[in-house]
Amino acid sequence: MSKLVGVIILLVGSMAIGVLSGNLFFRLCTNTVPPAVLTSFNKGTAHAAFITYGLGFGLCVFLWGLVAVICARFFQGKRPQAAAPLR
């Protein structure tokens, strides 16, 4: 698997996490706010805002994962050397 495929999988996965978290918090908002206060316009704009913020959260997760992958190579220990052959 090439590095580009891994980065694309990381991007898609983190965006999916963002959209799912946006929907989860939108559902929490609709359950918390009384129906008499929540109009259809407010509900529609709130859903769009939660999805947008979820995508921003997904982008942050992607960047954090990318930084972790890049920095991981600096924290690898020394590789054990092969033992000398017995004579």
Secondary structure, DSSP 4 states (H G I P E B T S, - for coil): --HHHHHHHHHHHHHHHHHHHHHHHHHHHHHHS-TTT--HHHHHHHHHHHHHHHHHHHHHHHHHHHHHHHHHGGG--PPPPPPPPP-
